[in-house]
Amino acid sequence: MKIALGCDHAAFELKEAVKAKMESEGHTVIDVGTDSNESVDYPKFGHAVGRTVASGEAERGIALCGSGIGISIACNKVPGIRAALCTSVEMAEMCRRHNNANVVCMGARMISQELAFDIIDTWMKTEFEGGKHLRRINEIEDLDF
């Protein structure tokens, strides 16, 4: 699977570990940056993950920042993106099962690398249930502001 991966400076080390994990599992990683732990603004990288997934260049995305909050907001500004901030395996399962989240977001300062890997594993293997959940996703997509 092609995975878009992006982060800010606070999550650079976690991004590099996630990248190595995903590649070792046979996934193609599209790394949209950042490329160091020098201070950068997370919106640029959240938008890049979102655009890469929304365009179809990647099938899913992983976005990381210090808390996971800012980058998840940035990802969700891209039409067609359903980015979910996950701090537990249960949240990762539910965001796929009920919300068909196409981007998972995490905070490198909030969770361990081990938990981040567990969240990713669950998020990658969980299927969308469809049914009433698809109807609800369509309601969100149809909102016109």
Buried (B, 14 or more C-beta within 10 A) or exposed (E): EBBBBBBBBBBBBBBBBBBEBBEEEEBEBBBBBBEEBEEBEBBBBBBBBBBBBBEEEBBBBBBBBBBBBBBBBBBBEBEEBBBBBBBEBEBBBBBBBBBBBBBBBBBBEBBEEEBBBBBBBBBBEBEBEEEEBEEEBEEEEEEEE
